[in-house]
Amino acid sequence: MKAERVREFGGALAMVACSLALSCGSRTMLELPDDSFGVRGAAAGARSTSGGAAGAFGAGGASGHTATGLGGAQASGGKANGSGTGRGANGSAASFGGTASGGTASGGTASGGTASGGVANSGGSAGADTTPIVLLLLDGSSSMHDSQVWVPTFEALTGPGGPIEAHQNQVRFGFVSYRGAAQTTEDDPACAELTSVPFAPSNSTAIRDTYAALDTSRRGRLWETPTGHAITRVTESLLQETTQARKYIVLISDGAPDTCLTTNPQCGQDRAVYAVQAARGLGIETYAIGIGFGNVYPGCTPDTARCASDHFQDVANAGLGWPVLAPPAAYSSLPCAAETGGELLASYSERGGQAPYFWTQGPEDVARALEWVIRTIAPR
């Protein structure tokens, strides 16, 4: 991310790093004012926290990783600076053979490249609609219904002048809220209830009305957070959109996921990261906005899993194709891993990347985070 991109937000997005008495290199989450954002990593001249988690979001690259302007990340079917070789999965055609945003043309170059398993079918053509498609994927689990979270975040995102209304003509928003409804297998749709609004331009009113009508009553039960299951299902929906436009998922959630089968402990991180990596392999990038305020549930412990902001860093890395840090060795002994015989599904590295992610400290932060994402993928 270029430093001038951060500066263009003026006081709304402050560059916060070691100069604000941060403990550089510390993994302690800092309590910053809600009008400040922290910048993680060395982003085009920005000061580095050297792996520390600073404030509401991280951006740029860690030491040993090159900071990449968002939209300059390598796409599934090409590279940011030109047409590349498309990558097909298991012999299928690569869905996105052109360039990512920040490449040579909006929606890709005309020469999308040849897919290793098929023909790249969206290299871009004259007159095609290349308006980016953005799926807002909202965690609708019981913990999100906290009075400090649900209504204030709803108003910040969907209210007059909020990011959805402000950018509804720049991108085609879609909306899905998910909540775990039954303990079952991952491929069973009964695992989660999904409430959705179709992709369309100028649909902020439809999103607001659907969001407002979501049932937040517990009815004697707890709604769970099967994030991996939800991402897999919305990825299928995105792939059904027959357009040459770039496609994105923006995940908004408040904590550790579980799986369809295992709801306690909350150990669904591997399935969530795996689903995001799978979407990325199909040309769909994911951005992660974490709700770091409201209720705090002890369903995840850092000695056995990647929790809270660490998990959102992992999702962000997976969503942009960066290396994902391996979980603690003890993770393989958790019930979620037992579902796959102790084998992890996602791809991991000894050293994780530092893709931009958000760990917000108030509803206004959530709105500014979405604003940042939209301005990044669809600059005016």
N, C-alpha and C positions, 0 to 999 in steps of 0.2 A: 504494500500500500504506500503510495507516494505521500510525502509529508504535506505537500500542498493540498491533498485531498482531505486531510484531517483539518488543516487550517481553514478550509472554506466554510466549515461549520461555526467558526468564530468561537464564542464563549460556550456554545452548547456542547462542544466536544473538546474538552481541554486535554492537552498532551500532559499526562501525569506519569512521572517515572521517578528516578532516583532523586530528582530535585524536590519532591514533596516528602522527603524523609522516609522513602520506602526502603525496606530492607531488601536490597537487590540480591536476587538469588534465593530469597525466602519463598517457601510455599504457603506462607500465611496469607489468607484472604484479607484484604484491607478494607476497612470501613471508610469509604470515601463519600464526600457529599454527593447527593443525587444529581448535581449539575456537572459532575466530573466523570470522565471516563479514563481508565488506565490503558496504556498501550503496552502490550507485551512484545518483546522481541525488537530486533534492529530493523525497523521499517524505514528504509530510504533516509537515513540520517537521524531518525528519531533515537533518543537515548534508550538503551536496552536495560531491561530488568533482569537479564540473564537467567531466564527461566522462572522468575518470580511471577506470581499471579497478581496483577496490579489492577484493582478497581473493577469496573463493570465489564470491560471486555479486553481481549488481547488482540494484537494484530502484528503482522510482520513475520519475521523468521527468527528462530533461535540461533545461538551461536552454532555454526556448522550447517545452517540452513540458509539459503538465499531468500531474502524477503521478496515476495512476489506481489505485484499490484493485483488486487482482486479483479477477476476477469482475465488476468494474464495466466491463470493456472491452466495446466494442460487439460484439454477437454477429452472426452472419451474417444472421439474420432479424429482428433487433430491437435495441433499446437496453437498457442496463442498468437504466434507471429507468422502464421501462414497455414496453408493446407497441409495436413499430415496424413499419416496412414491410419485409416479407420480400423477399429478393433471390433470384430464380431465375436459374440459369445457362442461357443459350441456350433460354429458354422452358420450362425444366423447373421443377417445383415446388420452392419453397425448403424445405429439409429442417428448418430451425429457425426458425420464425416467431416464437417467444416471446422471453423475456428471457434474458440470460446469468445465471450465478450471481451473486448480488448484485442481481438485479432484483427485481420485485415478488412473484414466487412461484417456488418451486423447480420447475424444469422449464418455466417460462414462464407467461405469463398466458393466460387462455382466448381472448383476442382476439389471435391471433398476427400479424394483419396480412395484407395482400394482397400476394403476391409479384408483382414486376414481370413475371416470365415465367411465373407459374403461381400456384397457391394454396398458402399456407403450411400445411403439414400437421401441425405439431406444436406447436400453441399451448398445449397442456396441457389435460388433462381430469381430472375427479374420479376418483380411484382408480387413475390410471395410475402405473406404476413409474417414478419419476424418480431412482432411484439413479444417480449419475454413473458412466459407463463410462470406464475409464482403461486405455489400451493402453501397456504398458511395452515400448518398442522398443529392444532392446539390440544394439549393434554387436558382431558376433562375428568381426571381422577378426583377422588374425594379431597385430597390434600389441596388441590387447586381452588377449592370452594371456600377457602379461608376468607373471612370478611376483609382482610387487608389486601387480598390478591384478586379475587374474581371480578367484582364490580369495578374497582378502580382501574384494573388492567383493561377491562372491557371498554370503559369510557376513554381511556388514554389511546387505545388502538382504533376504536370505531367512531369516536365522537367527532363533532365538527372540527375541521382542520387537522384531524389526526392523520397518521401516515397512510391509512387505507383510502380515505377520501381524497387526500392530497395527490396520491399517485395512481388512482384508479384508471387514468387515461394513458399512463406510461407503461403499465403492465396489465396483463390479464390475470386478475386475482381469482383463486379458488380457495375454498375454505373447508377444512375437515376437523371436527372435534372427535377425539377417540377416548374410550374408557373401557377398561376390562370388565366383561360381564359374566364370564364363565371360565372355570378351570377345565381346559381341554387342550387339544394339540394345536401346534402353531398354525397348521394349515386349515383349521376349522374357523369359518367366518363367525361362528358363535362366540369366539374368544373375545371380541370387542364390538361394541356398538359404535358405528361411525355415522355422524351427522354431517352432511356436506352441502356446499353451495357450488354449482358448476362454474367452470372457468368462463369469464366473460369480461369485456371492458365495462367500465362504469357500473360496477355491481356492489359498491360500498353499502348501499341501503339493504340489499339482499343479505349481505354478510352480517351487517349489524342486527337485522331482524332475526336471523337464524341463531346467531350468537346469544342474543337476548333471551331467546325462547328455550335455551338449553336447560334441562332439568338439573338443578343442583341439590335436590333433596336426596338424602341417603336411603330412605325407605327401608331402614333397618339393615343396610349393607354398606360395605366399602367398595367403591369403584377403583379398579386397579389401573396399572400403567404399562400395558404391553407395547412398548414403543417399537420394538423390532417388528412385531406383527403389523402394526399400523403403517409403518414405513413401507413394508413389503406391499401392502394392499394399495396404498396411494401411488406407489411407483407403477403398479399395473395400470392404474387410472391415467396417470400422466402419459404412459406409453400409448394409450389409446387415442390421445390427442393427435390427430393427423395434421401436424403443422411443422414447419421448418424452424420454428422459434426455439430459442433456448428455454430449458425447463429447470425449475428450482423448487426445492422444499425448504421452508423456513419452520424449523421445529421450535415450539414454545412450550417449555415444560419446567416443572419445579424440582425435579430430583431424579433419583435412581429409578430406572425402569425395572419391571419384573418380566416374567414370561407368561405365556398363556397357561402353562401347567404349574409353575412355581410362583406363588405370590408372596411368600415369606421364606427366606429373606429376599430383599429386593436385589436380585443378582442377574438381571437381564441385560447387563451392559454388553456382553459379547454378542448377543443376538441383535441388539440395536446397532452396534458398530458394523456388524456383518451386513445388515440390511442397508445401511448408508453406503458402505463400500460397493454393494451390489448395484445400488441406484447410480452411483458414480460411474461404475463400469458401463452403464447404459446411457451415459451422457447427462444424468440428472445430478446437479450439485446441491448440497445441503448446507444450510447455515443454522447455527445453534444459538438460541436465545434462552438462557437459563434464568429461572425465577429464584433469586437468592434471598427472598424476603417472605414473610408469612410463617406458616408452620414449618418446623424442622423435625423430620421423623428419623428415628434411629435405625432405619431399615438397611443401612449400608455402612460398613466399617472399613476404613482405609487400609487396614492390615490384610483384608481379604479381597477387596475390590476397588475399582476406581470410582470414587464417589463425588457428588456435587460438582464443583467447578472442574475437577479433574476429568470427570466423565464428559462434560460439555466440550472440553478441549479435545478429547478423543473423537467425539462426534464431528467437531469442526474439521479436524485433520482428515478423517475418513471422507467427509463431504467434499473436500477439495483435492483429494488424492495425495495428501501428505502422509508421512509415516505415523503410525499409531503406536504409542508406548504399550508394551505388554503389561497385562495386569499382574498383581502379586502372584507368586507361585501357589498360594493357598486358594486362589480363585478356582482352580481346577477341581477342588474338593467340594465346592458348593453344589447344592441341588440343581441349579440351573445348568451347570456343566455336566452333571450326571445324566441329564437328558440326552446328551450326545456322547455318552461313554467317557466323559472326562476330556474329550477333545474340544479345542476351541475352534469356532467357525470362522472368525475374522482373521485377517492378516495383521501381524504385529511386528514391531521392530524393537531393538534394544534401546533405541533413542527415538522419542516422539517428536513430531513437528510442532510448530506453534502457529497454526492457522488462526485467523481471527475468530474469536468466539465472544459471547456476551454472558456475564454473570451479573444480573441486574439487582439493584438495591431499592427499587421502587417502581411503580407503574409508569412514571414518566421516563425512566430509563428504558423500559420495554418499548415504548413508543419511539424513543430516539434510536434504539438499536434497530428496529425495523426500518426506520427512516434511513439509517446508514446503509443497511443492506440494499434497499431499493435504489438509493442513489449510486451505489457501487455497480449494480448489475444493469441499471437503466439510467445512466447519467443524462441529464437534460441537454 
